Amino acid sequence: MGMDLIGSGLSYSWYGWRRLVEHLEAWGTDISELRFSNDGDPISKETCSAIADALEAHLHEFSEEDRDWIEQDIDAWRSCNGCSQW
């Protein structure tokens, strides 16, 4: 079980979701819409785009192995029109 982002095609384990949110917060990205519960709370298109921008700007900070899947996530974050947290 983890965080499924319905409408984006993304799914994170709880560990992965926590790490993502920690990185975003450290980079100064607005994480006010991000939750740690599966209640269907929305993430706006604007926030999804900001997450994609942050991941892209900091891609060089990740290991080569992690960069492979993070690059795919960037495309998913950027192309979604918002999503729900389940």
Stockholm file with secondary structure:
# STOCKHOLM 1.0

chainA/1-86         MGMDLIGSGLSYSWYGWRRLVEHLEAWGTDISELRFSNDGDPISKETCSAIADALEAHLHEFSEEDRDWIEQDIDAWRSCNGCSQW
#=GR chainA/1-86 SS CEEEEETTTEEEEHHHHHHHHHHHHHTTCCCTTCCSSCSCCEECHHHHHHHHHHHHHTGGGSCHHHHHHHHHHHHHHHHCSCEEEC
#=GC SS_cons        CEEEEETTTEEEEHHHHHHHHHHHHHTTCCCTTCCSSCSCCEECHHHHHHHHHHHHHTGGGSCHHHHHHHHHHHHHHHHCSCEEEC
//
